[in-house]
């Protein structure tokens, strides 16, 4: 795809990932776990190659390879590798690239699952981790230990308060590999590889899949790094199902129209909530009040469908709101057609200690809202009614 004329992103979303489709317009699902090998010589060749599409589906699968091809195209990467979940992808990056004695720098503002990986698994494997304020561009470089730091792992916009990491500053740091969890932004919102970062990760379960019916992760990078991680991934076994990969391809086809609608709706709702006295603060990258609004405007093409707000009444007010909405559903995912509300302190970040919640800016009245495809005026009336 990258050898063809530079089509717009919307066109590439429709055209990407079709090299193994033959004449089918819809994604072709290859459910077979294994394939007949014509000869011993061909079997040997496939068993020792990266991502063979018709050998054994833990190594590669035509449907999964098509999804990987599409993500690589959208991210401007040489290659990609799909996984059974976003955490499967993140584990492959961290544990596939780092060894005992290595050092990782990451941010305090993280999805709690990622944070638990750094806090729980990494120390067991002898991997040292330093946490910095992700919004402080100088702190990343200051934390690097020459000859020891292998990986800088960023998440931007960060879950749940949508803090922004300066990707150009991150990508300019010499030495360690730079990985970015770009789940909230999607490939349409930002392209970390274009800023000098080395690896981009997505939980494709979210906006890429886009319909709340797939569980999928993906990593895009240089061919050399993907081949290295592929070896770990084959042993790790967190492979993507062809059914999920087909759902990911279907989701990519409509990502542009969905994300633009969700971004416009989220901004409208954020503006209205910001004026409500029962709400003590609203975080949305598209609002001038966001502390990194100027950076977000430079770095992101779309502000996305996520917003976070804090209620004056704390835990009781938060509980009443998420349990009192009629259209907005209480659920922990994001990026689908249904609008979802989440109380991070009791769900997505429930395993964090009080001081860790405070460091991440998560209060008892913090609400994360994933704006769906409903009429934004109906959603706003639903939230205000619950308030």
C-alpha positions in Angstrom: 0.0 0.0 0.0 2.8 2.5 0.8 4.1 2.1 -2.8 0.8 3.4 -4.2 -0.1 7.1 -4.7 -0.6 8.9 -1.4 -4.3 8.4 -0.9 -6.2 10.2 1.9 -6.6 8.4 5.2 -10.3 7.7 4.6 -9.5 6.1 1.2 -6.7 4.0 2.7 -9.0 2.8 5.5 -11.3 1.3 2.8 -8.6 -0.1 0.6 -6.1 -1.4 3.2 -5.7 -5.1 4.2 -7.0 -6.7 1.0 -4.0 -8.4 -0.5 -5.3 -11.9 0.5 -9.0 -11.2 -0.3 -9.0 -12.3 -4.0 -12.2 -10.8 -5.3 -14.1 -10.6 -2.0 -15.1 -7.2 -0.7 -15.8 -8.3 2.8 -12.9 -9.7 5.0 -12.4 -13.4 4.2 -12.3 -15.4 7.4 -9.9 -18.3 7.5 -10.9 -20.3 10.6 -8.4 -23.1 10.2 -5.9 -23.6 12.9 -3.5 -25.4 10.6 -2.9 -25.9 6.9 -1.7 -28.7 4.7 2.0 -28.4 3.8 2.7 -29.6 0.2 6.3 -30.7 0.8 8.8 -31.1 3.6 10.9 -28.4 2.1 8.0 -25.9 2.0 7.1 -26.9 5.6 10.7 -26.1 6.7 10.6 -22.8 4.9 7.3 -21.8 6.5 8.3 -23.0 10.0 11.4 -20.8 9.9 9.8 -17.7 8.4 8.0 -14.8 10.1 4.2 -14.7 9.9 3.6 -17.4 7.2 -0.1 -17.1 6.3 -0.9 -20.8 5.7 1.2 -22.9 8.1 -0.1 -22.8 11.6 -2.4 -20.0 12.9 -0.2 -19.2 16.0 2.5 -18.2 13.4 0.2 -16.5 11.0 -3.3 -16.6 9.4 -4.5 -15.0 6.2 -7.3 -13.0 7.9 -5.0 -11.9 10.8 -2.3 -11.0 8.3 -4.7 -8.8 6.4 -5.6 -6.9 9.6 -1.9 -6.5 10.3 -1.3 -5.2 6.8 -4.0 -2.6 7.2 -2.7 -1.3 10.5 0.8 -1.1 9.2 -0.5 0.9 6.3 -2.5 3.3 8.4 0.4 3.9 10.8 3.1 4.3 8.1 4.9 1.3 9.5 6.8 -1.5 7.8 5.0 -4.3 9.6 2.5 -5.1 12.4 1.6 -8.0 14.6 -1.9 -8.6 16.0 -2.6 -10.1 19.4 -5.6 -11.5 21.3 -6.0 -8.3 23.3 -4.5 -4.9 23.9 -2.7 -6.2 27.0 -1.3 -9.1 25.0 0.2 -6.5 22.7 1.6 -4.4 25.5 3.1 -7.5 27.2 4.8 -8.4 24.0 6.4 -5.0 23.7 7.6 -4.8 27.3 8.6 -8.5 27.9 9.6 -9.2 24.3 12.1 -6.3 24.3 13.3 -6.1 27.9 15.4 -8.6 29.9 16.5 -8.9 33.5 18.7 -5.9 34.4 17.0 -3.6 31.9 15.4 -0.3 32.7 12.1 1.2 31.5 10.8 4.7 31.9 7.0 5.2 31.8 4.4 7.7 33.0 2.3 7.9 36.1 -0.8 8.5 34.0 -1.5 5.0 32.6 -4.3 2.5 32.0 -4.3 0.5 35.2 -3.7 -2.8 33.5 -0.5 -1.4 32.0 0.5 0.0 35.4 0.0 -3.3 37.1 2.2 -5.0 34.5 5.0 -2.5 35.3 4.4 -2.7 39.0 3.8 -6.5 39.3 5.4 -8.5 36.5 8.4 -6.4 35.6 10.0 -6.5 39.1 9.6 -10.3 39.1 11.6 -10.5 35.9 14.3 -8.1 37.1 13.1 -5.2 35.0 13.5 -1.8 36.7 10.8 0.8 36.1 10.9 4.6 36.7 7.7 6.6 36.6 7.6 10.3 35.5 4.9 12.9 34.9 4.1 12.1 31.3 3.2 15.8 30.6 6.7 16.9 31.6 8.8 16.6 28.4 12.0 17.1 30.2 11.3 14.4 32.8 11.4 11.6 30.2 15.0 12.4 29.1 16.1 13.1 32.6 15.0 9.6 33.7 17.0 7.8 31.1 20.0 5.8 32.4 22.6 5.5 29.6 23.4 1.9 28.7 20.6 0.6 30.9 17.3 2.2 29.8 15.9 0.0 27.0 12.4 1.4 26.6 10.3 4.5 27.1 6.6 3.6 27.2 4.1 6.4 26.8 0.3 6.5 26.6 -1.3 9.5 25.0 -4.0 10.7 25.4 -3.7 8.9 28.8 -6.5 7.0 30.5 -8.6 8.4 32.0 -7.8 12.2 32.3 -6.6 12.6 28.7 -3.1 13.9 29.6 -1.0 14.5 26.5 2.6 13.4 25.9 4.7 15.5 23.6 5.5 12.9 21.0 8.1 15.0 19.1 10.1 15.6 22.2 9.8 11.9 23.2 10.8 10.7 19.7 13.9 13.0 19.8 15.4 11.2 22.9 18.4 9.3 21.8 19.1 5.7 22.9 16.1 3.8 24.2 13.2 2.6 22.0 10.1 4.7 22.3 6.7 2.9 22.4 3.4 4.8 22.4 0.0 3.4 23.4 -2.2 5.3 20.9 -5.5 3.6 21.6 -7.5 6.7 22.5 -6.2 8.6 19.4 -6.4 5.8 16.8 -4.3 6.0 13.6 -6.6 8.8 12.4 -5.9 11.0 15.4 -2.1 10.8 15.6 0.8 8.8 14.1 3.6 8.4 16.6 6.0 6.8 14.2 6.1 10.1 12.2 7.4 11.9 15.3 10.5 9.6 15.7 8.9 7.1 18.0 9.7 3.4 17.3 6.6 1.4 18.2 2.8 2.2 18.3 0.4 0.0 20.2 -3.4 -0.2 20.0 -6.1 -2.0 21.9 -8.1 -2.5 18.8 -10.9 -3.7 21.0 -11.8 -0.1 21.3 -12.3 2.4 18.5 -10.6 0.4 15.7 -13.0 -2.6 16.2 -15.6 0.0 17.0 -18.6 -2.1 17.7 -17.9 -3.6 21.1 -17.7 -7.1 19.7 -14.0 -7.9 19.2 -11.1 -8.3 21.6 -7.9 -7.5 19.7 -4.5 -5.8 20.1 -1.9 -4.8 17.6 1.7 -3.4 17.5 3.1 -1.6 14.5 6.8 -0.8 14.0 9.8 -1.4 11.7 10.1 -4.9 10.2 13.1 -5.7 12.3 11.4 -4.9 15.6 8.2 -6.7 14.6 10.2 -9.8 13.6 11.9 -9.7 17.0 8.6 -9.4 18.8 7.0 -12.1 16.5 9.4 -14.7 18.0 8.3 -13.8 21.5 4.7 -13.6 20.4 4.7 -17.2 19.0 5.9 -18.4 22.4 3.7 -16.1 24.4 0.7 -17.4 22.4 -1.6 -14.4 22.8 -2.6 -14.6 19.1 -5.4 -12.9 17.4 -8.4 -15.0 16.3 -9.3 -14.7 12.6 -12.8 -13.9 13.6 -11.6 -10.9 15.7 -9.2 -9.8 13.0 -12.1 -9.7 10.5 -14.1 -7.6 13.0 -11.1 -5.3 13.2 -10.9 -4.9 9.4 -14.7 -4.2 9.3 -14.2 -1.6 12.0 -11.4 0.1 10.2 -13.7 0.7 7.1 -15.9 3.1 9.1 -13.4 4.5 11.6 -13.2 7.9 9.8 -17.0 8.6 9.9 -17.4 7.3 13.4 -14.5 9.2 14.9 -15.4 12.5 13.3 -19.0 12.2 14.6 -17.8 11.2 18.1 -15.2 14.0 18.2 -17.8 16.6 17.3 -20.3 15.2 19.8 -17.7 15.0 22.6 -16.7 18.6 22.1 -20.3 19.8 22.2 -21.0 17.9 25.4 -17.7 18.9 27.0 -18.5 22.6 26.3 -21.9 22.3 27.9 -20.7 20.4 30.9 -17.9 22.9 31.5 -20.6 25.6 32.1 -22.4 23.5 34.7 -21.7 24.4 38.4 -22.3 20.9 39.6 -19.1 19.9 37.7 -15.8 21.0 39.0 -13.7 20.3 35.9 -13.9 18.9 32.4 -11.0 17.4 30.5 -11.2 17.2 26.7 -8.2 17.9 24.4 -10.4 19.9 22.1 -11.3 22.4 24.8 -9.1 25.6 25.2 -9.3 24.9 29.0 -7.3 21.6 28.6 -3.9 22.3 30.1 -2.2 20.9 27.0 -4.7 22.2 24.4 -2.1 23.8 22.2 0.0 20.6 22.1 -3.1 18.5 21.4 -4.0 20.8 18.5 -0.5 20.5 17.0 -0.2 16.7 17.6 -3.7 15.4 17.0 -5.8 15.6 13.8 -9.0 14.7 15.8 -9.6 15.2 19.5 -11.5 11.9 19.9 -14.7 10.8 21.5 -13.4 10.6 25.1 -14.0 13.2 27.8 -13.6 13.1 31.6 -15.3 15.3 34.2 -15.3 15.6 38.0 -18.5 16.0 40.0 -18.7 18.3 43.0 -20.4 15.6 45.1 -17.6 13.1 45.0 -18.3 9.3 45.2 -22.1 9.6 45.9 -22.6 12.0 43.0 -20.5 9.8 40.7 -22.4 6.7 41.6 -25.8 8.4 41.2 -24.8 9.7 37.8 -23.5 6.5 36.2 -26.4 4.5 37.6 -29.0 7.2 36.7 -28.5 7.7 33.0 -30.9 6.2 30.5 -29.0 6.3 27.2 -25.4 6.2 28.5 -24.5 2.7 29.6 -22.3 1.9 32.6 -19.5 -0.1 31.1 -15.7 0.0 31.0 -14.8 0.0 27.3 -14.8 2.8 24.8 -14.9 3.7 21.1 -18.1 1.8 20.2 -21.5 3.1 18.8 -23.0 3.1 22.3 -22.1 5.9 24.7 -20.5 4.5 27.8 -19.8 6.1 31.2 -17.3 4.7 33.7 -16.4 5.4 37.3 -12.6 4.8 37.1 -11.9 4.7 40.8 -14.2 1.7 41.2 -13.6 -0.1 37.9 -10.7 0.6 35.5 -8.3 1.8 38.2 -9.8 0.0 41.2 -6.5 -1.8 42.0 -4.5 1.4 42.5 -3.7 2.7 46.0 -5.2 6.0 47.1 -1.9 7.8 46.5 -1.6 6.3 43.1 -5.1 7.4 42.2 -4.2 10.9 43.4 -1.0 10.9 41.3 -3.1 10.0 38.3 -5.6 12.7 39.0 -8.5 10.3 39.6 -10.9 11.4 42.3 -14.0 9.7 43.7 -16.2 12.0 41.5 -14.2 11.4 38.3 -16.3 10.1 35.4 -15.0 9.0 32.0 -17.4 9.2 29.1 -17.0 7.5 25.8 -19.3 9.3 23.4 -21.0 7.0 20.9 -23.0 7.7 17.8 -26.3 8.8 19.3 -27.6 12.3 18.9 -25.4 14.5 21.0 -28.4 16.6 22.2 -30.0 13.4 23.6 -26.8 12.4 25.3 -26.4 15.9 26.9 -30.0 15.8 28.1 -29.4 12.3 29.5 -26.3 13.4 31.5 -27.9 16.7 32.7 -31.0 14.7 33.8 -28.8 12.3 35.8 -27.0 15.2 37.4 
